Amino acid sequence: MSDELDTRYLETLLGYNTRRAALTIISRFMERMAAYDLRPVDFSVLSLIGHNPGITSRQLCSALNILPPNLVGLLKDIEKRQLISRSPHPTDGRAMGLSLTAKGAALMQEAEATALDSDLSAAAALTASEIKTLTRLLQKIYLAPT
């Protein structure tokens, strides 16, 4: 018996290949985000808040497919770090709008640059055109109506 495994069948499956690529990309991302004490979900939440000042918790849950109880603790932790602030929502009196603080904006400016560098280094074997195509194709899968 050979020490080399036959993975040819698995390599024909989209899920297998997607998972293998995701593990490579995410492990690299997590290593680089450790400098900012950010997990992937923290980064995503802060990025959405930064690019959508006044976003509500409900909008965050919807955009990231997070259950509200899970988001509550995450937001409390981020708020303790003084990265976000809450203010009354201008049109929904029951909701609070979330925004980055100056500290949060500075952190995210650096973290987003690091994330882009991380992605590009993980995809170093691809051309810019291939990266754009791969991104578009992946979005067609997860943004497709079900």
Secondary structure, 3 states (H helix, E strand, C coil): CCCCCCCCCHHHCHHHHHHHHHHHHHHHHHHHHHHHCCCHHHHHHHHHHHHCCCECHHHHHHHHCCCHHHHHHHHHHHHHCCCEEEEECCCCCCCEEEEECHHHHHHHHHHHHHHHHHHHHHCCCCCHHHHHHHHHHHHHHHCCCC
